Amino acid sequence: MNTTKIEDKAERKKLKRTARKKAAPKAKRASGVARGSNKKKVKSVVKGQRKR
């Protein structure tokens, strides 16, 4: 919901809460999907030395 035009903080908060209640519930994340710090880390290639 776009509330950038509303200056009053309390009014904006109220609108956002009502919009959140009206919105459809989000689907659960699949069991195999890692998130945040649990994701596999990508090994960074060392700069400078060539491999071959």
ChimeraX commands (.cxc) that place a marker at each C-alpha (Angstrom):
marker #1 position 0.00,0.00,0.00 radius 0.5
marker #1 position 1.36,3.41,-0.97 radius 0.5
marker #1 position 1.03,5.91,1.91 radius 0.5
marker #1 position 3.81,8.32,0.96 radius 0.5
marker #1 position 1.39,11.23,0.47 radius 0.5
marker #1 position -0.04,10.99,4.01 radius 0.5
marker #1 position 1.88,13.19,6.45 radius 0.5
marker #1 position 0.28,12.15,9.76 radius 0.5
marker #1 position 2.06,9.12,11.23 radius 0.5
marker #1 position -0.94,7.80,13.18 radius 0.5
marker #1 position -3.23,8.07,10.14 radius 0.5
marker #1 position -0.70,6.26,7.96 radius 0.5
marker #1 position -0.30,3.51,10.56 radius 0.5
marker #1 position -4.07,3.04,10.81 radius 0.5
marker #1 position -4.42,2.73,7.01 radius 0.5
marker #1 position -1.59,0.25,6.78 radius 0.5
marker #1 position -3.05,-1.94,9.53 radius 0.5
marker #1 position -6.46,-2.08,7.87 radius 0.5
marker #1 position -4.83,-2.93,4.54 radius 0.5
marker #1 position -2.84,-5.71,6.19 radius 0.5
marker #1 position -5.99,-7.19,7.70 radius 0.5
marker #1 position -7.80,-7.11,4.34 radius 0.5
marker #1 position -4.91,-8.70,2.41 radius 0.5
marker #1 position -4.97,-12.41,1.63 radius 0.5
marker #1 position -2.78,-14.51,3.95 radius 0.5
marker #1 position 0.65,-15.28,2.58 radius 0.5
marker #1 position 1.51,-18.88,1.72 radius 0.5
marker #1 position 3.92,-20.74,3.97 radius 0.5
marker #1 position 7.49,-20.98,2.75 radius 0.5
marker #1 position 8.37,-24.35,1.21 radius 0.5
marker #1 position 10.24,-26.70,3.52 radius 0.5
marker #1 position 13.35,-26.91,1.32 radius 0.5
marker #1 position 13.84,-23.15,0.96 radius 0.5
marker #1 position 16.47,-21.64,3.24 radius 0.5
marker #1 position 16.29,-18.01,4.17 radius 0.5
marker #1 position 18.74,-15.41,5.44 radius 0.5
marker #1 position 21.84,-16.73,7.18 radius 0.5
marker #1 position 20.81,-20.36,6.52 radius 0.5
marker #1 position 21.43,-20.01,2.77 radius 0.5
marker #1 position 24.40,-21.72,1.16 radius 0.5
marker #1 position 27.31,-19.32,0.88 radius 0.5
marker #1 position 28.88,-18.67,-2.52 radius 0.5
marker #1 position 32.64,-19.05,-2.43 radius 0.5
marker #1 position 34.23,-15.88,-3.79 radius 0.5
marker #1 position 36.93,-16.26,-6.40 radius 0.5
marker #1 position 40.29,-14.93,-5.23 radius 0.5
marker #1 position 41.40,-11.91,-7.24 radius 0.5
marker #1 position 44.89,-11.57,-8.65 radius 0.5
marker #1 position 46.13,-15.10,-9.36 radius 0.5
marker #1 position 44.98,-16.79,-12.53 radius 0.5
marker #1 position 43.71,-20.34,-12.20 radius 0.5
marker #1 position 45.47,-21.76,-15.26 radius 0.5
marker link #1:1,2 radius 0.2
marker link #1:2,3 radius 0.2
marker link #1:3,4 radius 0.2
marker link #1:4,5 radius 0.2
marker link #1:5,6 radius 0.2
marker link #1:6,7 radius 0.2
marker link #1:7,8 radius 0.2
marker link #1:8,9 radius 0.2
marker link #1:9,10 radius 0.2
marker link #1:10,11 radius 0.2
marker link #1:11,12 radius 0.2
marker link #1:12,13 radius 0.2
marker link #1:13,14 radius 0.2
marker link #1:14,15 radius 0.2
marker link #1:15,16 radius 0.2
marker link #1:16,17 radius 0.2
marker link #1:17,18 radius 0.2
marker link #1:18,19 radius 0.2
marker link #1:19,20 radius 0.2
marker link #1:20,21 radius 0.2
marker link #1:21,22 radius 0.2
marker link #1:22,23 radius 0.2
marker link #1:23,24 radius 0.2
marker link #1:24,25 radius 0.2
marker link #1:25,26 radius 0.2
marker link #1:26,27 radius 0.2
marker link #1:27,28 radius 0.2
marker link #1:28,29 radius 0.2
marker link #1:29,30 radius 0.2
marker link #1:30,31 radius 0.2
marker link #1:31,32 radius 0.2
marker link #1:32,33 radius 0.2
marker link #1:33,34 radius 0.2
marker link #1:34,35 radius 0.2
marker link #1:35,36 radius 0.2
marker link #1:36,37 radius 0.2
marker link #1:37,38 radius 0.2
marker link #1:38,39 radius 0.2
marker link #1:39,40 radius 0.2
marker link #1:40,41 radius 0.2
marker link #1:41,42 radius 0.2
marker link #1:42,43 radius 0.2
marker link #1:43,44 radius 0.2
marker link #1:44,45 radius 0.2
marker link #1:45,46 radius 0.2
marker link #1:46,47 radius 0.2
marker link #1:47,48 radius 0.2
marker link #1:48,49 radius 0.2
marker link #1:49,50 radius 0.2
marker link #1:50,51 radius 0.2
marker link #1:51,52 radius 0.2
view
